[in-house]
Amino acid sequence: TRATLSNLIKQINDKGFCRIHRSHAINLDCIESITPLHSGDSEVKLSNGKILNLSRRYKESFKARLV
């Protein structure tokens, strides 16, 4: 199956997934920590130890999902 990340997120958005970067979407239940960076971006550490970038473009929608 081939799909864009945008279309995939539309399908699984209500299951706790959120886009954080043009290349990454995460399960909000797997977030361990969020570290702001000087550039305005942030790093999201997942419970499996993986660290992904949270881009400024997706930051506001990500914050809204956390509340």
VEXFI-608671 format. One record per residue: y, x negated, z negated of N, C-alpha, C, CB in turn; residue in one letter. Coordinates in steps of 0.05 Angstrom, whole numbers, plus 5000, padded with zeros to 4 digits. Atoms other than C-alpha are relative to their C-alpha. Glycine has a CB too. Layout:
<sites>
YXZYXZYXZYXZa/...
</sites>
This chain:
<sites>
497649835000500050005000502549835000500050194976t/497550144999506949765017502350194993500549875028r/497749845007513350024986502249814990499250214977a/497850165011520149764967500050044970502850095013t/499849995030521549624894501750254992501249754989l/498349765006526950174896498350255000502350025020s/501649764999521950694918497950014979498650025028n/501950015021516750464869501250084973498749724998l/498749945025521650504811500650304998502649844997i/499549715000523551214831497550154991500850105028k/502549875006516151394823499249964971497849915018q/501050075027514951054755502349994979498649745001i/497750015018521951104724499550164975502550105014n/500549825023519751674678497749914983499550285009d/502250105016513851264653500849754984497749925019k/499050215017518250754617500649745014498049944979g/499450244985519650254673502950005008498249975025f/497250034993526549994690500449755017501849994975c/499350234983529349534743502049834986501050095028r/498250185014532748914715501149795019498749874977i/499350214981533548484777499150105028498849724993h/500949914974532848564852497049945005501649865022r/502850074997525948254844498250084977499749705004s/501649945024523748514776500550284989500749794979h/499949755016522149164741498149964977499250255018a/501650055024519349184671499450264985501449804981i/500749785018515949654622501749954975497050004993n/498250035023521149774567498549964974501850244998l/501650035025515649784514499149714996497650185001d/500950275002514049054529502249804994498749925026c/497850185005520948764512499849894972502750155004i/500050135026520848254456502949934991498349755001e/497350075007528048004459501849995025500149734986s/498150024978534347994502502149804991501450285006i/498150215006538847384504502249995021498649724999t/497850024981545747404536500649715009502650124988p/499450264989547746824581503049995006498449945026l/497150044995554746534594500950125027500749714999h/499449904973554446764667500450315001497849935019s/499849715000554347504646497350135003501950095021g/502849914998546947564661498749984973498449845021d/501550035025541647594607497249925007500150274983s/502850054997534547374596498550194983499349704992e/501749815014529247864576497349864996499650275016v/502650115006523147594540498150224995500249814975k/502049795002516948014546497949924979498650055027l/502050055021511348074495497849815009498750264991s/501950204991506847644539501149725003498950095027n/498750275000511847064534501649955025497949794997g/498650044975514547134605503050064996498950195022k/497149965002522147074611501150065028501449744989i/498949914974525747454667503050034997498750275009l/497149975000533047494687500750305002501349855023n/498849744998536948134675502749965014500450144972l/497550064985542348124728502250204992499550035030s/497749845007549348394718500050275015502649855006r/500149764983548148904773498450234987498849945027r/501749805012542749264733500450034970497149935005y/499750015029545349134663500850274988502149804993k/499049745011548949804652497850215000502450115016e/502249805000543050234674497849924981498950035029s/502050095019538449804632500850074971499649695002f/499049925027542849904570499750294995502949914997k/500249715003542950654582497150084994501050145025a/502949935005535250664583499149924973498349865021r/500850095027534750284517500850194978501149734995l/499049835021538650794478498450254996502950085006v/
</sites>
